Amino acid sequence: MSDVESAVSFETKQRPWWLLLIEGIALTIVGVILLFSSATSTKIETYLVLVVLLGFYWLFDGIMALVSMFVDHTAWGWKLFMGIVGILAGGYILVHPALSAAVLPQIMVLVLGIWGLLQGIIMLIMAFRGGGWAAGILGALAILFGLLLIGQYGELFTGLAMLWTVAVFAFIGGIVMIVRAILQATRK
């Protein structure tokens, strides 16, 4: 095996079913809260909820990436990097939610778009390496979501306009993760 092949090829183990289930439940709850809060409150209040939930999600996702690194040692460098970035981004947003919502909405949209694009590519690679159909579906959705956000980077109030997209993505992605976790648990 050449150096190039060994650098880009690695065996991907599936995440433990319980970790997938926890992430799926959390993502579904975020989606439900966003779907129902946008119908019952003003758009600005909903946007602030989105910012705080995004902070919690990034923090939680960063922690889960670090946990995953200890469960499955493959690609540990990427998992460590994604975990640290997720924890730092989530922590910053939770410490400064109003500042993040007021001063950086366009930058947040760009960062979220790039993050979604990268996350989607990684999930597609995992799906083709044996991660399953759920990783493929979530990867494709994340890539579409990321490209949509990157394309809307320069528009004013993009964060408010993307609220329903985020809510639907979180809800559907969470359900897919829960189903995948249940299927994975019943196979063992």
N, C-alpha and C positions, 0 to 999 in steps of 0.2 A: 504494500500500500504506500502510495507517495505521500509526501508531506502535505500537499494540498488536499488530498482525499481524507487524510486523518484529521485535518483542521476543520473540515466542513461536515464530516460525517460522524455522527454519534448515535448511539442507541438511546431512544427516549422511552422511559418507563412511564406508565400512567400514574397520575397523581392518585394518592389513596382515596378511596370512595368517600370517606368521612370528610376529608378536606374539600373535595369537590362539592359535597352536600352543604357544608357550611358556607362556602362561597356562593353557591346557588341560592340558598335561602336569603343570605344578605343582599344579593343583587335583586332578587324578586321583591324583597321588602322595599328597597330603594325605588324600584319601578312603580310599585303600588302607591307609595307615599307621593311620588312625583305626579302620577296620573291623577290621583284624587285631590292633591293639594292645589293643582293648577285649576281645577274646576271650582274650588271653594274659596280661593283667596285671590288677591291681586297678583298680577304678573311679577311685580317687583318683589313681593314677599316670597313668591314661589322661586324666583331666581336666587334669592338669598338662601332658601332651603336647599336649592340645588348646589350652591357653592359649599355649604356646610356638609351636605351629603357626599359631594365629590371629595372633600377633604377626608372624611371618614373612610370612604371607599379606597382612596389611594393609600391611606395609612394602613388599613386592613389588608389590602392587596400586597403592599410591601412586606408586611409581617408574614403573610402566607407564602410569599416568594422565598423568604428566608427559611421558613419551616420546610417548604418543599425542597430547598437546597440540602437540608440535613436528611430528608427522607430518601431523595434520589440525587446522588452526587454528580450525575451527568450535567454538563453545561452549568456547573456551579458558578462560574464567573459571571455569566449573564444573569443568573438568578440572584446573585449577590448584588450586582449592579442595579437590576430592576427593583429589588427589595429596598436598597438604600434610597434610590430616587423616589420610589413610592412613599416611603416613610418621611423623607424630607419635604416633598411636595404636599402631602397630606397634612403634616404637622404645621407647615407654614400657613396653609389655608385655614386650618382650625384656629391658629393663634391670631390671624388677621383676616377674618371672613369679610368684614365690611370693606377693608382696603382691597382685598382680592376682587370683590364684586364691583367696586366702584372704579378703581384705578386700572385694573388689568383685564377687563373682559375680553378684549381682542387677543391679548397675549395668551390668556387662558384657553381661548378657542383654538388658537394655533397649537399650543402645547397639547391640548386634549386631542386635536386632530392627528398630530404626529405620534402621540402615544397610542392612539387607536390604530393607526396604520402599522406601527411597529408590532404592537400586540397581536394584530390580525395576521401579520406575516409569520410571526413566531407560532401562532396557533395553527396556521395552515401547514407549516413545516411539521409541527407535532402530529397533525392529523395524517399526513402522508408517511410519517415514520411510525405509525401504529397507535396514535393517540385517540383514534376513533372518529366517528361522524360528528359527534357533538363539538369537538375541537374544530373541525372543518367548518361547520355552520357558524360557530361563534367567530372564527377567524374571518370568514367572508363578510359577516355583518360588521365586525370591527374595522375591516379595510374600507367598506363602503361608508361607514360612519366617519372614519378618519379623513377620507377624501372629501366628503361633503363639508366637514368642518374646515379643512384646509382651503377649500374653494370659497368659503364664505368669510375668510379671515378679515378682509378689509371692510366688510359691511357693518354698519352701526347696528347695535342691539341684536347681534347674532346670538348671543347667549340666551336672550329671551325667546327668539324665534326657534332655537334648537331644543327647547324644553321638552316638547312632545317626542322628538326623536330620541333624546336621551332616556326619557321615561319608557318608551316602547322597547328600545334596545335593552335596557336594564331588565325589564320584565320578561321579555322573550329569552334573553340570555340566561337569566336565573332559572327559568323553567327548564331550559335545555340542560343546564348543568345538574339540576336536581334529578331529571330523568336519567341522565348519564350515570350519576352516582348510584341511583337505585339499580340500574342494569348492571353496573360494575360490581355492586355488593352482592347481587343475587347469583352472579356467575361463580363466586368463590365458595 
